[in-house]
């Protein structure tokens, strides 16, 4: 029995006014990440990233990485309530 594991978006709450990089990995991208930068608000705010914004449809999603950058140095990552929908 197979199951359909396609997702359309990743939803999460962020805090800290820093630039972050959500990177979904997909088989169709050759297992390389799609990259898109954004700056979070100072207060907890919900952000939703539609996978189509990254050029994928989510059917072959293999992982999602979240990091800071591209600036060098220390940073704080506060993320909560991550959902694949």
Residue frames as qw, qx, qy, qz and C-alpha x, y, z in Angstrom:
[[0.000, 0.890, 0.455, 0.000, 0.00, 0.00, 0.00],
 [0.424, 0.211, -0.011, 0.880, 1.43, 3.38, -0.96],
 [0.135, -0.806, -0.448, 0.362, 0.58, 6.70, 0.59],
 [0.345, 0.749, 0.163, 0.541, 0.58, 10.17, -0.91],
 [0.540, -0.585, -0.209, 0.567, 3.02, 12.38, 0.98],
 [0.338, 0.504, 0.222, 0.763, 2.76, 15.63, -0.95],
 [0.246, -0.668, -0.387, 0.586, 2.89, 18.94, 0.84],
 [0.320, 0.803, 0.314, 0.392, 2.05, 22.35, -0.49],
 [0.015, 0.840, -0.177, 0.513, 3.62, 24.55, 2.16],
 [0.594, -0.139, -0.565, 0.555, 5.69, 24.85, 5.31],
 [0.267, -0.811, -0.146, -0.500, 4.22, 27.01, 8.05],
 [0.659, -0.218, -0.469, 0.546, 6.04, 28.16, 11.19],
 [0.238, -0.961, -0.134, -0.052, 6.37, 30.96, 13.74],
 [0.665, 0.263, -0.179, 0.676, 9.57, 33.02, 13.85],
 [0.308, -0.943, -0.098, 0.082, 11.00, 35.65, 16.13],
 [0.545, -0.489, 0.254, 0.632, 14.12, 37.83, 15.84],
 [0.447, 0.858, 0.019, -0.253, 14.72, 40.48, 13.16],
 [0.349, -0.504, 0.675, 0.410, 17.42, 38.58, 11.31],
 [0.606, 0.438, -0.438, -0.499, 17.76, 37.25, 7.79],
 [0.667, -0.145, 0.718, -0.136, 16.96, 33.56, 7.53],
 [0.348, 0.359, -0.699, -0.511, 17.14, 30.97, 4.79],
 [0.797, 0.053, 0.507, -0.322, 14.43, 28.29, 4.53],
 [0.220, 0.483, -0.742, -0.411, 15.76, 25.59, 2.19],
 [0.888, 0.077, 0.322, -0.319, 13.54, 22.74, 1.02],
 [0.114, -0.392, 0.850, 0.332, 15.35, 19.77, -0.51],
 [0.814, 0.312, 0.242, -0.425, 13.64, 17.73, -3.21],
 [0.724, -0.011, 0.618, 0.305, 14.61, 14.83, -5.42],
 [0.541, 0.739, 0.350, 0.199, 13.59, 16.86, -8.49],
 [0.016, 0.977, -0.212, 0.007, 16.24, 19.47, -7.53],
 [0.701, 0.423, -0.505, 0.274, 18.95, 16.84, -7.59],
 [0.719, -0.482, -0.407, 0.294, 18.87, 16.70, -3.77],
 [0.331, 0.132, -0.145, 0.923, 20.13, 20.30, -3.67],
 [0.025, -0.608, -0.586, 0.535, 18.22, 22.94, -1.72],
 [0.146, 0.727, 0.359, 0.567, 16.11, 25.69, -3.19],
 [0.397, -0.263, -0.363, 0.801, 17.03, 28.94, -1.41],
 [0.055, -0.760, -0.340, -0.551, 14.98, 32.00, -0.53],
 [0.310, -0.002, -0.476, 0.823, 15.98, 34.67, 2.01],
 [0.276, -0.757, -0.389, -0.446, 13.61, 36.57, 4.27],
 [0.124, 0.286, -0.503, 0.806, 13.82, 38.84, 7.32],
 [0.378, -0.516, -0.766, 0.073, 11.67, 37.92, 10.33],
 [0.238, -0.791, -0.103, -0.554, 9.78, 40.47, 12.42],
 [0.004, 0.462, -0.624, 0.631, 10.76, 41.38, 16.00],
 [0.625, -0.132, 0.486, -0.596, 7.63, 39.74, 17.47],
 [0.411, 0.052, 0.908, 0.066, 6.45, 36.16, 16.97],
 [0.517, 0.465, -0.145, -0.704, 4.92, 36.06, 13.52],
 [0.775, 0.152, 0.614, 0.006, 3.58, 33.20, 11.44],
 [0.218, 0.577, -0.530, -0.581, 5.16, 32.73, 8.02],
 [0.836, 0.228, 0.490, -0.093, 4.02, 30.32, 5.35],
 [0.006, 0.543, -0.639, -0.545, 6.28, 29.32, 2.49],
 [0.864, 0.361, 0.182, -0.300, 4.54, 27.74, -0.46],
 [0.691, -0.225, 0.568, 0.387, 6.80, 25.20, -2.09],
 [0.586, 0.664, 0.377, 0.271, 5.81, 26.49, -5.52],
 [0.036, -0.986, 0.148, 0.067, 7.74, 29.67, -4.56],
 [0.446, -0.595, 0.627, 0.232, 10.84, 27.45, -4.58],
 [0.450, 0.467, -0.593, -0.478, 10.01, 25.82, -7.91],
 [0.128, 0.043, -0.990, 0.030, 8.81, 22.49, -6.48],
 [0.577, -0.335, -0.354, -0.656, 5.40, 20.98, -5.85],
 [0.475, -0.463, 0.542, -0.516, 6.26, 19.06, -2.68],
 [0.953, 0.038, -0.113, -0.277, 5.62, 15.54, -4.00],
 [0.871, 0.181, -0.317, 0.328, 9.28, 14.58, -3.70],
 [0.200, -0.847, 0.292, -0.396, 10.29, 16.69, -0.68],
 [0.802, 0.038, -0.526, 0.280, 13.18, 15.06, 1.18],
 [0.531, -0.413, -0.409, 0.617, 13.85, 17.65, 3.90],
 [0.031, 0.916, 0.147, 0.371, 13.68, 21.28, 5.01],
 [0.613, -0.145, -0.285, 0.722, 16.65, 23.15, 6.49],
 [0.081, -0.956, -0.187, -0.211, 16.37, 26.51, 8.22],
 [0.690, -0.192, -0.131, 0.686, 19.45, 28.60, 8.90],
 [0.064, -0.916, -0.082, 0.388, 20.73, 32.11, 9.17],
 [0.550, -0.180, 0.430, 0.693, 22.80, 34.02, 6.72],
 [0.880, 0.290, -0.195, 0.320, 24.48, 34.69, 4.52],
 [0.051, -0.852, 0.354, -0.382, 26.20, 37.01, 6.98],
 [0.648, 0.105, -0.668, 0.351, 28.91, 35.42, 9.10],
 [0.067, -0.347, 0.511, -0.783, 28.83, 35.37, 12.87],
 [0.039, 0.205, 0.886, -0.413, 26.59, 34.37, 15.72],
 [0.420, -0.205, -0.288, -0.836, 22.82, 34.42, 15.42],
 [0.347, 0.052, 0.778, -0.522, 19.81, 33.25, 17.38],
 [0.362, -0.105, -0.715, -0.588, 17.19, 31.03, 15.76],
 [0.328, 0.140, 0.705, -0.614, 13.82, 30.90, 17.48],
 [0.446, 0.023, -0.608, -0.657, 11.23, 28.87, 15.59],
 [0.347, 0.053, 0.787, -0.507, 8.06, 27.18, 16.83],
 [0.623, 0.416, 0.505, -0.429, 5.06, 25.25, 15.60],
 [0.114, 0.409, -0.680, -0.598, 6.50, 24.02, 12.29],
 [0.696, 0.296, 0.578, -0.306, 3.95, 22.33, 10.04],
 [0.029, -0.132, 0.748, 0.650, 4.03, 20.75, 6.63],
 [0.507, 0.425, 0.494, -0.565, 0.63, 21.24, 5.09]]
